[in-house]
């Protein structure tokens, strides 16, 4: 295997300082519009759902208002279902799959569940098709007290009052070819560690919670998604992205110790989706459909097993 070229920022073996972070930021380019792609759709949903601003990110010269969508018949006697997308802003179907769920399916749960959707947690990164925020911080490792990421802190404030009442939380993500070509090398360079190449799984998979696993819940989501797109197989080591496959299309992470979004509440049922938009066997429409199908299956299972 060829030795990867050193990442163009920083000195191999040395973590980044302020100068390296500033150089990285100077290389980031705006590719798309949060206002056009996300906020326009959120505004169209106001006629049917409650839309509220839960924070604002001040990244001069830009500011990004953060919005959440709830069903209008919120009833404190009903279980709460939490859907998050765009924690990693570049993972497109996480954002648009969440919005598609709201548009096409959320009304189906009226009177049965309270549904709260934060469709684009990281709008700066959405526009720049990146994993980090402008401080080179990964929001999806920052869901902890005194979070260094404004994106994570804002979401934690939103869900804090509901933390113990959330029954199900599904966090929508993608694994892309750019993970291997850009984001993992950048992470290794930022932290002063060697980059170790790995493969990208071809297909959809889920990340369960090591500390509170729910294998039947995960398989119910996989079964629903398998009707829409293909499920990622294990590699030759029986792993997906370096973690043992513990069920069809399922691996496990310790969600809360790693500061992952899916560990932000005390939900009994938690999962992180991962689709592969660069697969020759999947289209952007299929990826959005897979995310929406996963959300519906997750809510359906939680409702069926709420007792």
C-alpha positions in Angstrom: 0.0 0.0 0.0 1.3 3.4 -0.9 2.3 5.7 1.9 -0.2 8.6 2.1 1.3 12.1 1.4 1.5 14.3 4.5 -1.5 16.5 5.0 -0.7 20.0 3.6 -1.2 21.8 6.9 1.0 21.4 10.0 4.1 19.4 10.8 3.7 15.6 11.0 3.6 14.4 14.6 2.8 17.8 16.0 -0.7 18.9 16.9 -2.0 22.0 15.3 -1.8 25.4 17.1 -3.6 28.6 16.3 -1.5 29.2 13.1 -2.4 25.9 11.6 -6.1 26.2 12.5 -6.1 29.7 10.9 -4.5 28.3 7.7 -7.0 25.5 7.6 -9.9 28.0 8.0 -8.5 30.2 5.2 -8.8 27.2 2.8 -12.5 26.6 3.4 -14.8 27.7 0.6 -18.6 28.2 0.7 -20.2 25.8 -1.8 -23.9 26.0 -1.1 -26.5 28.1 0.8 -28.0 27.1 4.2 -30.7 29.8 3.6 -31.7 28.5 0.2 -31.4 24.8 0.8 -32.6 24.5 4.4 -34.2 27.7 5.7 -36.5 28.0 2.7 -37.8 24.5 3.4 -38.1 25.1 7.1 -40.2 28.2 6.4 -42.5 26.2 4.1 -43.2 23.8 6.9 -44.4 26.6 9.3 -47.9 26.3 8.0 -48.2 22.8 9.3 -45.7 22.6 12.3 -44.3 24.7 15.1 -41.0 26.1 14.1 -38.8 27.8 16.7 -35.3 29.2 16.8 -33.2 27.6 19.4 -29.9 29.4 18.9 -27.6 31.4 16.6 -24.1 30.8 15.6 -22.0 34.0 15.1 -19.2 33.1 12.7 -18.3 36.6 11.3 -19.1 37.8 8.8 -22.0 35.3 8.8 -24.6 34.4 11.4 -26.6 31.2 11.3 -30.0 30.9 13.1 -30.7 27.4 14.3 -34.3 26.0 14.0 -36.2 23.1 15.4 -39.5 21.7 14.2 -42.2 20.3 16.5 -45.7 18.9 16.0 -48.4 21.4 16.9 -50.4 19.1 19.2 -47.5 18.7 21.7 -48.8 16.8 24.7 -46.7 16.2 27.8 -48.4 12.9 28.3 -46.9 11.5 25.1 -43.4 10.1 24.6 -40.8 12.4 22.9 -39.0 11.3 19.7 -35.9 13.3 18.8 -34.5 13.5 15.2 -31.2 15.3 14.5 -29.5 15.9 11.2 -26.5 17.8 9.9 -24.4 17.4 13.0 -21.7 16.9 10.4 -22.8 19.6 7.9 -21.3 17.9 4.9 -23.5 14.8 5.3 -26.2 16.0 3.0 -28.9 13.3 3.4 -28.8 13.8 7.1 -30.2 17.3 6.6 -32.5 16.6 3.7 -33.7 13.2 5.0 -34.7 14.9 8.3 -36.6 17.6 6.3 -38.2 14.9 4.1 -39.4 13.0 7.2 -41.1 16.2 8.5 -42.7 17.0 5.2 -44.0 13.5 4.3 -44.3 11.6 7.6 -44.3 13.6 10.8 -48.0 14.4 10.7 -48.7 10.6 10.8 -47.6 10.6 14.5 -50.1 13.3 15.6 -51.7 12.3 18.8 -49.3 9.4 19.3 -45.9 11.0 20.0 -44.2 14.4 20.4 -41.7 14.7 17.6 -38.8 17.2 17.8 -36.6 17.6 14.7 -33.3 19.7 14.5 -32.6 19.2 10.8 -29.3 21.1 10.4 -27.2 21.3 13.6 -24.1 22.6 11.8 -25.0 25.1 9.1 -21.5 26.6 8.6 -20.2 23.2 7.8 -23.2 22.5 5.6 -22.3 25.4 3.4 -18.6 24.4 3.2 -19.3 20.7 2.9 -17.1 20.0 5.9 -17.1 17.9 9.1 -15.8 20.5 11.5 -16.9 24.0 12.6 -14.7 27.0 11.8 -12.6 26.3 14.9 -11.6 22.9 13.5 -13.8 21.3 16.2 -15.9 18.3 15.4 -19.4 18.9 16.9 -20.0 15.2 17.0 -17.3 14.7 19.6 -18.4 17.7 21.6 -21.8 16.8 23.2 -20.6 17.3 26.8 -20.7 19.8 29.6 -19.0 23.1 28.7 -18.9 22.0 25.1 -16.3 23.8 22.9 -18.6 23.6 19.9 -21.4 26.2 19.7 -23.4 23.8 17.5 -23.4 21.1 20.2 -24.0 23.5 23.1 -27.1 25.0 21.4 -28.6 21.5 20.8 -27.9 20.5 24.3 -29.8 23.6 25.6 -32.7 22.7 23.3 -33.1 19.1 24.5 -32.0 19.7 28.1 -35.5 20.1 29.5 -36.6 17.0 27.7 -33.5 14.8 28.3 -35.2 12.4 30.6 -38.4 12.3 28.6 -37.0 11.4 25.2 -37.9 7.8 24.4 -36.1 7.6 21.0 -33.3 9.6 19.4 -32.1 9.0 15.9 -29.1 11.0 14.6 -28.8 11.0 10.8 -25.3 10.8 9.2 -23.4 9.7 6.1 -20.0 8.0 5.5 -18.5 9.4 2.3 -15.4 8.9 0.2 -14.2 12.3 1.4 -14.0 10.8 4.9 -10.9 8.9 3.7 -9.5 11.5 1.3 -9.9 14.6 3.5 -11.5 14.4 6.9 -9.6 11.5 8.4 -6.2 12.8 7.2 -7.2 16.3 8.5 -8.1 14.8 11.9 -4.8 12.9 12.1 -2.9 16.1 11.2 -4.8 18.3 13.6 -4.1 15.9 16.5 -0.4 15.2 15.5 -1.1 11.5 14.8 -0.3 9.3 11.9 -3.0 8.7 9.3 -4.0 5.1 9.0 -6.0 4.4 5.8 -9.1 2.4 6.0 -12.0 1.5 3.7 -15.4 3.1 3.3 -18.4 0.8 3.8 -20.6 0.4 0.8 -24.1 0.7 2.1 -26.2 1.8 5.0 -25.4 0.8 8.6 -26.3 1.8 12.2 -24.3 2.7 15.3 -25.9 1.3 18.5 -24.9 2.3 22.1 -22.3 0.1 23.7 -23.5 1.0 27.2 -27.2 0.5 26.5 -27.5 -1.7 23.4 -30.9 -2.3 21.8 -30.3 -5.0 19.1 -33.9 -5.6 18.3 -34.5 -1.9 17.8 -31.5 -1.6 15.5 -32.6 -4.6 13.4 -36.1 -3.2 13.0 -34.6 0.0 11.5 -32.2 -2.1 9.3 -35.2 -4.1 8.0 -37.1 -1.0 7.0 -34.1 0.6 5.3 -33.2 -2.6 3.4 -36.4 -2.1 1.4 -35.0 1.2 0.2 -31.2 0.7 -0.2 -28.5 -1.9 0.5 -27.0 -2.6 3.9 -23.2 -2.4 4.3 -21.5 -5.8 4.7 -18.7 -6.5 7.2 -15.2 -6.3 5.8 -12.7 -9.2 5.8 -12.1 -8.6 9.5 -15.8 -8.8 10.4 -15.8 -5.0 11.0 -17.2 -1.8 9.7 -15.0 1.3 10.1 -12.8 -0.7 12.5 -15.6 -1.8 14.8 -16.9 -5.4 15.1 -20.2 -6.0 13.4 -22.6 -7.2 16.1 -25.7 -7.7 13.9 -26.7 -7.2 10.3 -25.5 -3.7 9.4 -24.9 -2.7 13.1 -21.8 -1.7 15.1 -21.6 -0.1 18.6 -19.9 3.0 20.0 -19.9 4.3 23.6 -22.0 7.2 22.7 -21.9 9.4 25.7 -18.2 8.9 26.6 -17.3 9.9 23.0 -19.4 13.0 23.2 -21.6 11.8 20.3 -24.9 13.5 19.5 -26.9 10.2 19.9 -25.9 10.1 23.5 -27.2 13.6 24.4 -30.4 12.3 26.0 -31.4 9.4 28.3 -33.5 7.8 25.5 -34.0 4.1 25.8 -33.7 3.7 22.0 -30.8 5.5 20.4 -29.1 5.1 17.0 -26.9 6.8 14.5 -27.6 6.2 10.8 -24.8 6.1 8.2 -25.6 6.0 4.5 -23.0 5.9 1.6 -23.9 8.5 -1.0 -20.9 7.8 -3.1 -22.0 4.2 -3.8 -22.6 3.3 -7.4 -25.7 1.4 -6.1 -27.3 4.4 -4.4 -28.7 7.8 -5.6 -29.2 11.0 -3.6 -33.0 10.3 -3.6 -32.4 6.8 -2.2 -30.2 8.2 0.5 -32.9 10.7 1.6 -35.5 8.0 1.4 -33.3 5.7 3.5 -32.9 8.3 6.2 -36.7 9.1 6.3 -37.5 5.3 6.4 -35.1 4.9 9.3 -36.8 7.7 11.2 -40.2 6.2 10.7 -39.1 2.7 11.7 -37.4 4.0 14.8 -40.4 5.9 16.0 -42.7 2.9 15.1 -40.6 0.5 17.1 -40.3 2.8 20.1 -44.1 3.4 20.1 -44.8 -0.3 19.9 -42.4 -1.1 22.8 -43.1 2.0 24.9 -44.8 0.0 27.7 
